[in-house]
């Protein structure tokens, strides 16, 4: 009987020991995973930076609020321009308006991530509040910018999926529009500022990325030439006819002086006479984030094809 009891006791000890080792190993693995999930290293334009793997309180000081909203990221502070977009109204209704000067207000929001611009003020102070990632406007194209936002909030796959889908949809819409207006038809995008007018290039918001890059519509050669350096070109209303193509997109704001549209000079522009003018809300069309781009694509499809 003793011969049977001793091996049994040894077997029990071994089993308990093995279970204990397994439990300790699992606990160690879980601890490692938890530690790994707390932060990620984001390769920013200024080098690697540790950011939260799952940010929960983001302050955004740039025009990327729509990108963050579409990726399901909680925003606690946003710039005043983003707050003006009707597209973000519901998502930002309880969000605080901040600026790169409102440091105390930002501190009160207790952000775990700040997204700013390369020319933002107080960057050194912002970095002391929370990990701060900055972007230079137009350093990368608009789709790459969305992907970078996806990377910094650990949503790269979701960002890439939207990019792939958007490109397909935009190509389809662009082909439909070109079938209607002609492959060589040109489009001009403009905004008025007091007495001057801005002619916009292919990457300055206001639908330019959708029109020229995504859908492949053409801009007049003179517009392409004059906007190639700065991305936009300022002119007087007197020379506007020289820059208007077969179609004209006019970005407008409430309270804006649009008296130039009442002049004979404007009314005699062929695009105007042919009813080839599409007016858009400036606040809605201002940005080139994913939410705004989706809206722009749908709106322009409707306007060109109706």
N, C-alpha and C positions, 0 to 999 in steps of 0.2 A: 504493500500500500504506500509506504514511504517513497518507494521508487517511482510511483505514479504522481505523487504530490509534488515532488521537487521539480520535474520537468514542467508541470502545469504552472507552478509559481513563476518559473523562469519565462515561460511563454507569455504570461500576463504582464510581467515586467517589460518584456520587449515590446509588447503591443502598446502599453501605456507610454513607453519612451518614444516609440515611433509616432504615436498620435500627438505627443507633446512637441516633437520636432516639427511635424507637419503644421501644427497650429502656429508655432513660432515663425516658421518659414512663410506661411500665408499672411501672418500679421506684418512681417517685414516687407513682403511684396506689396501689401495694401498701403503701408506707410510710404513706400517708395513711390507708388502710383499717385498717392495723394500729394506728395511733395512735388512730383513732376507736373501735376496738373495745376499747381498754384500760379506759375508763371511760364511764359514762353519767351524766347529770344527773337525779337523782330529785327530784321535787317533794314534799318531805316536809311534814308539818303545821307544821314550823318554818321552811319555806323550802327553796330548792334546795340539794342536797348532791351532791358527786361520789362515786360508788360504783363498785366494779368492775363491768365489763360482764358478766363471767363469774366470780362469786365462787366460790372453791374451799375456803375455810376460814371457816365462819360460826359465830359464837357467838350463841346466841339466849337471851335472859334473860326472855322472855315466854312465853305459852302458844301460840305459833305454830309450834312444832316440826313439827306434823303438816302444816301448809301447806308448809313447806320440804321435808319428806320427799316429799310427793306431787309436788312440782315437780322432784325429782331433785337437790336441792341438798345438798352435803356439809356436815354439821354436825360441828364439833369440840368444842363446848362447849354445855351445855344446863342449864336450871334444874332444880332437884330435883323440882318438881311434874310436869314433863313426863316425867322419868325414871320416875315412878311409874305412868304409863299403860301397861297391858298391850299396847295397840295399837302402841306405839313400841318395844317391848322388843327386837326383832331389829335394827331400824334403828339403835338407840342403844346397842347392847351394848358398843361400843368407844369411846363418847363420854364425855368428862370432865364431871362435874357441877360447875357453877360458879355464882357469885352475883355481884351487883354490888359486893360487898365483896372478892371474891377477885381483886384486880387482878394480883397476881404470877402466879397460875395462868393467868389470861387471857392475859397477856403471853407465857407459855411456849407457849401454843397457837398463837401467831403468826396470829391471825385477819386476814382481809382485809376482813371486814365484821362489825359487831356490831349486833344488833337488840335494843333495850331498850324499857322503858316510860317514859312521861313522868314517873313518880314514882320511877324507878330512882335509886339513890345513885351518887355519883361520876361523873356524866355527863361533866363536864369532863375527868376523867382518862381515861375510856373513849374519848373522842373523840381523845385523843392516841395511843392504841394502834392504832385503826383507824377508818375511817369508821363513825359510829354513827348509826343511824336509830331514832327513838323513835316509839311509838304510844301514844295515850291510849285506854284500854279503853272501848269503846262510844261513841267519838266518831263512828265510822261504823258502819253495820250489818255483820253478820257476813260477808255475801257481798262487800261492798265491801272489807272488811278482807283477805279472801283475794286480791282483785284487786290491792290495794296491795302485798301481799307479792310477788305475781307481778311487779309493776312494778319493785320495788326489786332483784330478782334477774334482771331482764331476761327474764321468762317471762310476759309479760302475756297473750299469745295462749293459752298453755296454761291459765292461770288462768281466763280468760274461757270457754274451752271447757268446763272443769269446771263452772263456775257455770251455764251454759246447760243442761247435761245434768242437773245436780242439781235445778234448778228443775222440769224436766219430770218427773223421777222422783218428786220429792216431791209434786207436784200429783196425779199418778196414785195414789200411795199414800194421800194424804189423802182423795181422793174415795172410795176403797175403804173406808177406815175409817169415814168419815161415813155411807156407805151401811149399814154394819153397826150403828153405835152411835147414829146419828141426827144430823141437822144441828145440833141445838141442845144436844147432850150437852157437858158441861163437864169439863175436866181440870185437876187441881191437881198441881203439882210441888213437892216438899218435901225438905228435909234436916234432920237433927237435929244439934244442937251442944250437948253436955252436957245441960243441963236445958231448953234452948230449942230452938225449931224455926224454921227459915227457910222461908218461903213465897216462891217464886221467880217473877219476872215473865217477860216474853217474850224476854229477851236476857241470860240469866245462865248460859249453859252448861247442863249437866245435861239436855240434850235440849230445852230451852225454845225455842230457835230453830227446831228441826225441827217440834215440835208446833204452836206458835202461828203462826209466820211462814211456814214452808215448806209445811206441810200444812193450815194454816188451821183447826185445831181451836180451840175456845173455852175461855177460862178463866172461872171464876166472877167476877161483877161485883165482889165484895168483894176478891178477889185482885187484880183489875185496878186497883181504886182504891188499895189500900194499897201496891202495888209500883210505882206510876206514877212516884214521885219517885226512889227509890234503886235500883230494879230488883229489890229483895227486901224482905221485911218479917219482922221477928222477932216470934214469938208464944210463949206458953207452951202446953204440951201440953193444958192444960185447955180452951183455946178452939179447938183444932184442928178440931173438927167444924164450926165456923162458916165455915171456909175450904175445906173439901174438896168438890169437885164430884162429878159422876157417876163419875169415874174418878180414881184417885190414883197418881201416880208417886213412888216413894220411892227416893231416892238414898242408898245405904248404903256404909259403909266397914268394913273389918276392925277389930275392937277397939272399935267404937262402942257407946255405951249406947243400946240400942233398947228399953228396958224399957217405954216408953210403949205399945208394941204389945201388951203383955200385959194392959193395963188394960181394964176393962169399957167405959170411955168410948170407947176406940179401937175396940173390937170392935163397938160399936153404931153406928158410922158407916155409913150406907147403902152407900157404896162398898165398905167392908170386908165387910159382910154379903153383898153381892151378888158378892163375889169379883172386884171391879173394881180390884184393886191390882196394879200392876206394879212389881216391885223391880228396880233396876238397880245395877250396880257403880259406885260414886262415882268411882273413879279412871279408869274407862273412859269415863264420861259427863261428866267434868269440863269439857272444853274445847269450843270451837266451831270448830276448824280443819277443813279439808276431809276429812282421814282420819277424824276422830272423827264428823263429821256423816254421812258415808257409813255408818259402823257404826251410829250411832244410828237412822238411817232404816230400815235393814234390821232391826234388833232390834225397834224399835217396831212395824213392820209385822207381824212375826211374832207379837209378843205380843198386839196388838189383834185380829188376824184368826184366831188359832188357836182 
